Structures are given as structure tokens and as C-alpha cells.
Amino acid sequence: VIFYDSDWNPTVDQQAMDRAHRLGQTKQVTVYRLICKGTIEERILQRAREKSEIQRMVISGGNFKPDTLKPKEVVSLLLDDEEIEAK
């Protein structure tokens, strides 16, 4: 599987990876994610990782360490880049 265009929603990419690991798949599956440093793709991947961490914490019923995700990081997920720079 090769990702050359990541989605803002991490579950979309996860679903694509899961499709490759379908029932009956007998061969090893390798996933590649192509990202150029300093591009919007790098920012999308960072946001997707943060969103995945929030999803994991919510699903686990809040059993997480307080330093896992700082309040400022949560707020940054809700704002766009211009709003973050204005603060």
C-alpha cells in the first residue's frame, strides 16, 4: 500500500490499510507513506496522529496520562493555521 495523499481524518487511511489486510490475504503487506519535508502533507500527518491519539483516549474511557496531550495541543486541533499564528 502506498499513501501519496494523506487524509485529514486518520480513520480513512486506517481503513485503506485494513482493506489490504483482508481475510484470505496470505502475503505480507507493506505500507509506505510518501511525505516531503516542509509541506502541507507533513502537517496533515501530524494532525492525523494527534487525532488518532485523541480517539484512542476517548475509546479507552479516559485512561490516559495527563501529559499525553497538552491543552494547547488540543486547542491547535480545533483551529486552522491562521488562527494559531494570530495567538
TIRO-2110 file (N, C-alpha, C; in Angstrom, 1 decimal):
// TIRO-2110
0.9, -1.2, 0.0, N, 1, A
0.0, 0.0, 0.0, CA, 1, A
0.9, 1.2, 0.0, C, 1, A
0.6, 2.2, -0.9, N, 2, A
1.4, 3.4, -0.9, CA, 2, A
0.5, 4.6, -0.7, C, 2, A
0.7, 5.4, 0.3, N, 3, A
-0.1, 6.6, 0.5, CA, 3, A
0.7, 7.7, 0.0, C, 3, A
0.2, 8.4, -1.0, N, 4, A
0.9, 9.6, -1.5, CA, 4, A
0.1, 10.8, -1.3, C, 4, A
-1.1, 10.6, -0.7, N, 5, A
-2.0, 11.7, -0.4, CA, 5, A
-2.8, 11.3, 0.9, C, 5, A
-2.4, 11.9, 2.0, N, 6, A
-3.0, 11.5, 3.3, CA, 6, A
-4.3, 12.3, 3.5, C, 6, A
-5.2, 11.7, 4.3, N, 7, A
-6.5, 12.4, 4.6, CA, 7, A
-6.4, 13.0, 6.0, C, 7, A
-7.1, 14.1, 6.2, N, 8, A
-7.2, 14.8, 7.5, CA, 8, A
-7.8, 13.9, 8.5, C, 8, A
-8.6, 12.9, 8.1, N, 9, A
-9.2, 12.0, 9.0, CA, 9, A
-8.4, 10.7, 9.0, C, 9, A
-7.8, 10.4, 10.1, N, 10, A
-6.9, 9.3, 10.2, CA, 10, A
-7.6, 7.9, 10.0, C, 10, A
-8.9, 7.9, 10.3, N, 11, A
-9.6, 6.6, 10.1, CA, 11, A
-9.7, 6.2, 8.6, C, 11, A
-9.7, 7.2, 7.7, N, 12, A
-9.8, 6.9, 6.3, CA, 12, A
-8.5, 6.2, 5.9, C, 12, A
-7.4, 6.7, 6.3, N, 13, A
-6.1, 6.0, 5.9, CA, 13, A
-6.1, 4.6, 6.6, C, 13, A
-6.5, 4.5, 7.9, N, 14, A
-6.5, 3.2, 8.6, CA, 14, A
-7.4, 2.2, 7.9, C, 14, A
-8.6, 2.7, 7.4, N, 15, A
-9.5, 1.8, 6.7, CA, 15, A
-8.8, 1.3, 5.4, C, 15, A
-8.1, 2.1, 4.7, N, 16, A
-7.4, 1.7, 3.5, CA, 16, A
-6.3, 0.6, 3.8, C, 16, A
-5.6, 0.8, 4.9, N, 17, A
-4.6, -0.2, 5.3, CA, 17, A
-5.3, -1.5, 5.7, C, 17, A
-6.4, -1.4, 6.4, N, 18, A
-7.1, -2.6, 6.8, CA, 18, A
-7.7, -3.4, 5.6, C, 18, A
-8.0, -2.7, 4.5, N, 19, A
-8.5, -3.4, 3.3, CA, 19, A
-7.4, -4.3, 2.7, C, 19, A
-6.2, -3.8, 2.8, N, 20, A
-5.1, -4.6, 2.3, CA, 20, A
-4.8, -5.9, 3.1, C, 20, A
-5.2, -5.8, 4.4, N, 21, A
-5.1, -7.0, 5.3, CA, 21, A
-6.4, -7.8, 5.4, C, 21, A
-7.1, -7.9, 4.3, N, 22, A
-8.4, -8.6, 4.2, CA, 22, A
-8.2, -10.1, 4.5, C, 22, A
-9.4, -10.7, 4.8, N, 23, A
-9.4, -12.1, 5.0, CA, 23, A
-8.9, -12.8, 3.7, C, 23, A
-8.2, -13.8, 3.9, N, 24, A
-7.6, -14.6, 2.8, CA, 24, A
-6.3, -14.0, 2.3, C, 24, A
-5.9, -12.9, 2.8, N, 25, A
-4.6, -12.4, 2.4, CA, 25, A
-3.5, -13.2, 2.9, C, 25, A
-2.7, -13.8, 2.1, N, 26, A
-1.6, -14.7, 2.5, CA, 26, A
-0.2, -14.1, 2.4, C, 26, A
-0.1, -13.0, 1.7, N, 27, A
1.2, -12.4, 1.6, CA, 27, A
1.4, -11.2, 2.6, C, 27, A
2.6, -10.9, 2.9, N, 28, A
2.9, -9.8, 3.8, CA, 28, A
2.5, -8.5, 3.1, C, 28, A
1.9, -7.6, 3.9, N, 29, A
1.5, -6.3, 3.3, CA, 29, A
2.5, -5.2, 3.9, C, 29, A
3.0, -4.4, 3.1, N, 30, A
3.9, -3.3, 3.5, CA, 30, A
3.2, -2.0, 3.1, C, 30, A
3.2, -1.1, 4.1, N, 31, A
2.6, 0.2, 3.9, CA, 31, A
3.7, 1.3, 3.8, C, 31, A
3.7, 2.1, 2.7, N, 32, A
4.6, 3.2, 2.6, CA, 32, A
3.8, 4.5, 2.6, C, 32, A
4.3, 5.6, 3.2, N, 33, A
3.6, 6.9, 3.2, CA, 33, A
4.7, 7.9, 2.7, C, 33, A
4.4, 8.5, 1.5, N, 34, A
5.3, 9.4, 0.9, CA, 34, A
5.0, 10.8, 1.4, C, 34, A
5.9, 11.5, 2.0, N, 35, A
5.8, 12.8, 2.5, CA, 35, A
7.0, 13.6, 2.3, C, 35, A
6.9, 14.8, 1.8, N, 36, A
8.0, 15.7, 1.6, CA, 36, A
8.1, 16.6, 2.8, C, 36, A
9.3, 16.8, 3.3, N, 37, A
9.5, 17.7, 4.5, CA, 37, A
9.1, 19.1, 4.2, C, 37, A
8.5, 19.7, 5.1, N, 38, A
8.1, 21.1, 5.0, CA, 38, A
6.9, 21.4, 4.1, C, 38, A
6.1, 20.4, 3.8, N, 39, A
4.9, 20.5, 3.0, CA, 39, A
3.6, 20.4, 3.9, C, 39, A
2.5, 20.7, 3.2, N, 40, A
1.2, 20.5, 3.9, CA, 40, A
1.0, 19.0, 4.3, C, 40, A
1.5, 18.1, 3.5, N, 41, A
1.4, 16.7, 3.9, CA, 41, A
2.0, 16.4, 5.2, C, 41, A
3.1, 17.0, 5.5, N, 42, A
3.7, 16.8, 6.8, CA, 42, A
2.8, 17.3, 8.0, C, 42, A
2.2, 18.4, 7.7, N, 43, A
1.2, 19.0, 8.7, CA, 43, A
0.0, 18.1, 8.9, C, 43, A
-0.5, 17.6, 7.7, N, 44, A
-1.7, 16.7, 7.8, CA, 44, A
-1.4, 15.4, 8.6, C, 44, A
-0.2, 14.9, 8.3, N, 45, A
0.2, 13.7, 9.1, CA, 45, A
0.3, 13.9, 10.6, C, 45, A
0.9, 15.1, 11.0, N, 46, A
1.0, 15.4, 12.4, CA, 46, A
-0.4, 15.6, 13.0, C, 46, A
-1.3, 16.2, 12.3, N, 47, A
-2.7, 16.4, 12.8, CA, 47, A
-3.4, 15.1, 12.9, C, 47, A
-3.2, 14.2, 11.9, N, 48, A
-3.8, 12.9, 11.9, CA, 48, A
-3.3, 12.1, 13.1, C, 48, A
-2.1, 12.1, 13.4, N, 49, A
-1.5, 11.4, 14.6, CA, 49, A
-2.1, 11.9, 15.9, C, 49, A
-2.3, 13.3, 16.0, N, 50, A
-2.9, 13.9, 17.2, CA, 50, A
-4.3, 13.4, 17.3, C, 50, A
-5.1, 13.4, 16.2, N, 51, A
-6.5, 13.0, 16.2, CA, 51, A
-6.6, 11.5, 16.6, C, 51, A
-5.7, 10.7, 16.1, N, 52, A
-5.7, 9.3, 16.5, CA, 52, A
-5.5, 9.1, 18.0, C, 52, A
-4.6, 9.9, 18.5, N, 53, A
-4.3, 9.8, 20.0, CA, 53, A
-5.6, 10.2, 20.8, C, 53, A
-6.2, 11.2, 20.3, N, 54, A
-7.5, 11.7, 21.0, CA, 54, A
-8.5, 10.6, 20.9, C, 54, A
-8.7, 10.0, 19.7, N, 55, A
-9.6, 8.9, 19.5, CA, 55, A
-9.3, 7.7, 20.5, C, 55, A
-8.0, 7.4, 20.6, N, 56, A
-7.6, 6.3, 21.5, CA, 56, A
-8.0, 6.6, 22.9, C, 56, A
-7.7, 7.8, 23.3, N, 57, A
-8.0, 8.2, 24.7, CA, 57, A
-9.5, 8.2, 25.0, C, 57, A
-10.3, 8.6, 24.0, N, 58, A
-11.8, 8.6, 24.2, CA, 58, A
-12.3, 7.2, 24.3, C, 58, A
-11.8, 6.3, 23.4, N, 59, A
-12.3, 4.9, 23.3, CA, 59, A
-11.8, 4.2, 24.6, C, 59, A
-10.7, 4.5, 25.1, N, 60, A
-10.2, 3.8, 26.3, CA, 60, A
-10.8, 4.3, 27.6, C, 60, A
-11.8, 5.2, 27.4, N, 61, A
-12.6, 5.7, 28.6, CA, 61, A
-11.8, 6.7, 29.4, C, 61, A
-10.9, 7.4, 28.8, N, 62, A
-10.1, 8.4, 29.5, CA, 62, A
-9.0, 7.9, 30.3, C, 62, A
-8.6, 6.7, 30.2, N, 63, A
-7.5, 6.1, 30.9, CA, 63, A
-6.2, 6.5, 30.2, C, 63, A
-5.7, 7.7, 30.5, N, 64, A
-4.5, 8.2, 29.9, CA, 64, A
-3.8, 9.1, 30.9, C, 64, A
-2.5, 9.3, 30.6, N, 65, A
-1.6, 10.1, 31.5, CA, 65, A
-1.9, 11.6, 31.1, C, 65, A
-1.9, 12.4, 32.1, N, 66, A
-2.2, 13.9, 31.9, CA, 66, A
-1.3, 14.5, 30.9, C, 66, A
0.0, 14.1, 30.8, N, 67, A
0.9, 14.7, 29.9, CA, 67, A
0.9, 14.1, 28.5, C, 67, A
-0.1, 13.3, 28.2, N, 68, A
-0.1, 12.7, 26.9, CA, 68, A
-0.4, 13.7, 25.8, C, 68, A
-1.4, 14.6, 26.1, N, 69, A
-1.8, 15.6, 25.1, CA, 69, A
-2.0, 16.9, 25.9, C, 69, A
-1.3, 17.9, 25.7, N, 70, A
-1.4, 19.1, 26.5, CA, 70, A
-2.6, 19.9, 26.0, C, 70, A
-3.3, 20.7, 26.8, N, 71, A
-4.4, 21.5, 26.4, CA, 71, A
-4.1, 22.4, 25.2, C, 71, A
-3.0, 23.0, 25.1, N, 72, A
-2.6, 23.8, 23.9, CA, 72, A
-2.6, 23.0, 22.6, C, 72, A
-2.2, 21.7, 22.7, N, 73, A
-2.2, 20.8, 21.6, CA, 73, A
-3.6, 20.5, 21.1, C, 73, A
-4.5, 20.3, 22.1, N, 74, A
-5.9, 20.0, 21.8, CA, 74, A
-6.6, 21.2, 21.1, C, 74, A
-6.3, 22.4, 21.6, N, 75, A
-6.8, 23.6, 21.0, CA, 75, A
-6.3, 23.8, 19.6, C, 75, A
-5.1, 23.4, 19.3, N, 76, A
-4.5, 23.6, 18.0, CA, 76, A
-5.2, 22.7, 17.0, C, 76, A
-5.8, 21.6, 17.5, N, 77, A
-6.5, 20.7, 16.6, CA, 77, A
-7.8, 21.4, 16.1, C, 77, A
-8.3, 22.3, 16.9, N, 78, A
-9.6, 22.9, 16.6, CA, 78, A
-9.5, 24.2, 15.8, C, 78, A
-8.3, 24.7, 15.7, N, 79, A
-8.0, 26.0, 15.0, CA, 79, A
-7.3, 25.7, 13.7, C, 79, A
-7.5, 26.6, 12.7, N, 80, A
-6.7, 26.5, 11.5, CA, 80, A
-5.4, 27.2, 11.7, C, 80, A
-4.5, 27.1, 10.7, N, 81, A
-3.1, 27.7, 10.8, CA, 81, A
-3.1, 29.2, 11.1, C, 81, A
-4.0, 29.9, 10.4, N, 82, A
-4.0, 31.4, 10.6, CA, 82, A
-4.4, 31.8, 12.0, C, 82, A
-5.4, 31.0, 12.6, N, 83, A
-5.8, 31.3, 14.0, CA, 83, A
-4.7, 31.0, 15.0, C, 83, A
-3.9, 29.9, 14.7, N, 84, A
-2.8, 29.5, 15.6, CA, 84, A
-1.8, 30.6, 15.6, C, 84, A
-1.4, 31.1, 14.4, N, 85, A
-0.4, 32.1, 14.2, CA, 85, A
-0.8, 33.4, 14.8, C, 85, A
-2.1, 33.7, 14.9, N, 86, A
-2.6, 35.0, 15.4, CA, 86, A
-2.4, 35.0, 16.9, C, 86, A
-2.4, 33.9, 17.6, N, 87, A
-2.3, 33.8, 19.0, CA, 87, A
-0.9, 34.1, 19.6, C, 87, A
END
